């Protein structure tokens, strides 16, 4: 089963990065990966919540921050330690 998943992972990596290339995606992806690109969206959501639901806004903000922190800790500390494998872009065998 793990061999099948690894080969499927490598196949999808090659499919997306070799056959799925477009000039538009090459132009767009650096913007999307930049965390500051999403700042206006976050500011809009927070201002909407604070303006329309002021009583629940602080509770909502605390829940969101707690959720981000918890999922980050779980994904980096727990999952990466339990399921260690190189990412397809770092796996030399999948590049060829």
Secondary structure, 3 states (H helix, E strand, C coil): CHHHHHHHHHHHHHHHHHHCCCHHHHHHHHHHHCHHHHHHHHHHHHHHHHHHCHHHHHHHHHHHHHHHHHHHHHHHHHHHHHCCCCCCCCCHHHHC
